Amino acid sequence: MVRFVIFLLGVAALVVATLIPAAANNEPPSMDPNLGPLAPFVGRTLAAYGPNGELADVQVWRWRIGGRAIEIEHTLGSGAYGGVTLIYWDQANETLAYTYVTTGGFRTEGVMSVVEGGYEAREAVTGHPTITEVASTSILTGDDEWTTSSRYFDNGDWVDGHSFVYRPSDSAALNYNNLPVPGESG
């Protein structure tokens, strides 16, 4: 019996020793290799600030479903809007795909292409009164600096959207404090 207990403790120690390096590198035990280009951002909180130093947007990147997906939860700095993106490898179409669900009552479905230094994305919008499509680019522009820009197909015309520069933050937090009350017009 003592030998069996020692054997089990040895197996447990081996399992822990195997999993600790994956956790320390912020990788799940079985990350989908197609998500590899995005892995450096997972486990981090990124913040973007406006021209006057005000918090503009916060993103929290997390592994989901055992490394088969990445979740990005974000909120605007004001707390009036947010959403969750789930990025995964679409095996049937051999591409990175994602779904974005928002507090604004609409959602998007899109695909991403890895490009030099980042990715480009194109998404179809469902449930928004005027915007039907979004195109965006996200590029690593420096050490720990992530620049994003977007364009919206709004009422039949492409218009410039937001542009943010994100940096890692230990103090920025998601904020849902100013969401409109569902069913009330604002």
C-alpha positions, -999 to +999 in steps of 0.1 A: +000+000+000+028+024+009+045+017-025+012+024-043+008+058-024+044+067-033+037+058-069+006+080-070+025+109-054+052+105-081+027+105-109+010+136-094+044+153-092+051+145-128+017+158-139+023+191-120+058+194-133+045+190-169+017+215-166+036+243-148+058+253-178+027+256-200+010+278-174+041+299-169+043+305-206+006+312-206-001+284-230-028+258-223-016+221-223-029+216-259-030+250-277-043+248-313-011+257-333-032+278-357-038+303-328+000+306-322+004+340-338-020+354-313-006+335-283+017+363-270-014+384-261-033+358-242-033+362-205-028+399-208-048+430-203-043+457-229-053+493-226-057+521-252-058+558-242-074+587-260-056+620-270-062+635-235-049+605-216-084+591-209-089+554-209-105+546-243-107+508-244-096+477-224-091+442-238-086+411-217-073+381-236-079+345-223-076+310-235-109+291-238-120+255-243-086+240-236-066+261-260-089+256-289-101+292-288-091+327-276-116+350-260-111+388-260-134+407-237-134+444-241-151+475-228-149+512-237-132+532-210-165+550-203-182+517-195-210+524-220-202+496-244-184+462-245-183+429-262-167+394-263-149+379-293-143+342-296-115+334-321-110+298-333-096+278-362-123+270-387-111+236-400-137+234-428-125+267-443-089+265-431-090+300-416-091+319-383-127+327-377-145+346-349-178+357-335-182+390-317-212+396-294-218+432-281-237+450-255-251+471-283-275+444-294-257+433-326-231+407-334-205+400-361-190+369-378-156+372-394-124+358-406-088+368-399-057+365-420-023+366-404-001+392-422+034+405-415+034+417-379-003+411-372-036+403-388-064+417-410-100+409-404-133+412-423-166+407-406-203+407-415-226+426-390-260+414-380-285+434-360-270+469-364-293+495-380-268+509-405-234+491-404-233+458-424-196+451-426-163+459-408-127+457-421-098+461-396-061+457-393-041+450-361-003+453-362+024+449-336+041+483-340+067+481-312+077+463-281+043+454-265+025+480-287-005+468-307-021+493-332-056+487-346-077+506-371-111+499-387-134+509-414-172+504-415-196+499-444-223+523-431-254+532-452-237+520-484-203+538-478-170+529-463-162+553-435-132+554-411-138+539-377-117+539-346-079+536-343-063+526-310-028+519-298-029+492-271-002+486-245-001+460-216-016+473-184-016+461-148-042+487-137-068+489-165-100+470-158-131+461-177-160+485-170-197+479-176-208+506-152-225+529-177-244+505-199-279+516-210-307+498-193-321+472-217-354+484-232-349+520-223-340+545-251-312+567-243 
